[in-house]
Amino acid sequence: MKTLHCLIAGFRPVFSNAVNRIAIPSLVFGAVMALVQPCQGISFQFEETGSLATPREGAKAVLLPNGQVLVAGGSTGSSYIADAELYDAASGTWSTTGSLLVPTGFHTATLLLSGKVLVAGGFSPLPINTAELYDPITGTWSATGSLATARGAHTATLLADGTVVVAGGFDSNFNTLQSAELYDPVTGAWTTVGQLVQTRTNHVASLLSDGRVLVAGGNITNGTALASAELYDPASRTWSETGSLRGGRTRPSVTLLLNGLVLVTGGQSSVHTLASAELYDPVSGTWSGTGALPLALWGHTATLLPNGLVLVTGGISTTIVAKAKLYNPRSGTWRFTSDLTAPRLLHTATLLRNGEVLIAAGKSTNGVDTASAELGVHVEQ
């Protein structure tokens, strides 16, 4: 069975478009994955690839249907960025593409079922209400309907019907928001959809296997970290409480595992940076502890690999780190893998079609924004 799993781990993902990523037959897929287990022999090594033209942190990266990676926006120093770039995995190089109409950082970027990319809100430097669409065919951006409320450090989640729900964030006065909005790509319009149970920003959101959206953690205006979590039901367009995290955490990472559980890792409490990790069970609506990270982190990335492991890279502990770790959901344990080629914080991580992970930009040594990029390549030990 281990051999079968290692073979599966080497396959290229077969999700040919956004529809397939949303509409995977969950029961069939889950049954198959129950027969295989994460391969203990898989590790990662990192190697440099082409650098972006513009150093940036707080950018967003999206894997496009053609296999290229779009990195858009972000900030460097006190300036917000409109530039967008494309990474070509075949050549390992970046090229510039059309610039955003409005510079923004700490925004959201969502691949729509049409193959276009929706960028919404962010800071510029105050939170903004603009939304734009990137067309990979023409390489251009165009305005679409504006958000009802300016917001930054919010979440955006693509739903099964192709709409996008945006939740929380900071408003233009840097107060935390309780509102949520739904984007309809057919009309290009936003509609208010109920209110969150709790105002929050710097939280995480994950689409569950049953089509609901889990929103967890974050903080309120005074910086207090939240333990509360809630669910958005697309059928009723309402929010409801679910089980709370075991402790308040803001700016963690979130990963939907192949078994349907949701892994939330690291972040900050109201006082400390956290190493702890938790699992949410959508069936029971409860959280349980799992193995802690080998070191406390926030500003890291978490990437679900084709073999079911989770790769966590970079972040800040007491300093910005180059450490990378693998989480095994079967054992609930972490182990170090090779270090990144450079320390990174607030960078991007994108799973490519060939199973490699593109790590790009972020804040690096001495807090300087970097344009460098690298590839995580799995190797068998």
C-alpha positions, 0 to 999 in steps of 0.5 A: 500500500505504501508503494501505491501511495508513493505512486499517487504522490508522484502523479500530476494533479488532474484538476483541469479547471476550477469546476473540477477543483470545487466539484470533486466527487467527495465520497469517491475521492475520500474512499480512495484516499482512505486506502492510501496513507502519506508516504514517510519516504517523501521529503522536500528540497528547495532550489532557486528559480527565476526572480520576480521583477518587483520585490513584494510582501502580502501579495497573492498567488493563483495557479491559472488554468494554463499552468502559469502562476499569477502573482499580483499586488502586495507592498514594499516598504510603505508603497503598495503595488499594482504590478502583476507577474506570471511564472512559467514552470516550464522555463522557470522564468517570470514575465510581467503582465497587465497591472492592477488598476488600483495598487493593493496589498493584503487583498484576496485573489480568487480563481473563478470558474470562468478562469478569470481571477477576482481581486477584491479589497485590500490596503492602498494604504487604507482599506479599499472597496474596489474589485478587479478581474484578470483575464489570462487570455488577454493579460489585462485587468478590468473593473468589476462591481465594487464592494459595498464596504471597503475592507482589507485583511479579509477572506474570500472563498469560492463556493460550489455555484461559482459565487464568492463570499467575502467576510470580515476584515478591517474597514476604512477606519481600521475597525473590524467588520462583521459584514459579509458580501457575495460576488456574482460573476454573472452580474459582476455585482455584490450582495450583502449576505447576513452578518458574521456572528463576530467581527473579525480580521486576520482570520482564516476561511475554508470551503468544507466538503459539504459546501459550507464555509468555515471561518475561524479565529482572527482578532478584533479591533483592539488586537485580542485574538479570537477562539470563536468559529462560525459557518456560512451556509450558502443555501440560507445565506446565513452565519451560525456559531460552531465549536470554538478553537481551543485557544484564541489565534490570529493570522494562522494558516488553514488547510482542508485535508483530504480526510475532510478535517480542517487543519489550523496551524500557528498564528498569534495569541493576544500575547505569544506566537503559537506553535500549536495546531488544531483540527476541525471536524465538520461532522461534530463541529468540534476542534481537537489538538494535533501535533504542535509545530516544531517552532512557533510561527505566524506569517507562514504558508501551508500547502496541501500536497497531492500525497495528503501531507501539508508543507509549511514554509517560512514565517516568523518565530523570534526571527524570520525563518527558512525552516520547512516542515511536513505534517502527516495527518495520519500520525498527527506529527511534524518533521523538518525537511530541507530549509528554504534557500532564503528566510521568508515571511508573508510570501506566497506558496503555490502547488504546481501541476507537476507537484512542485511548490513555488515559493515566491517573494515575501519579507526576508533577512533583516526585514527586507522585501525580496523578489527571489523565488524557489521551488520545493521538489519532493524527493524520496529518502 
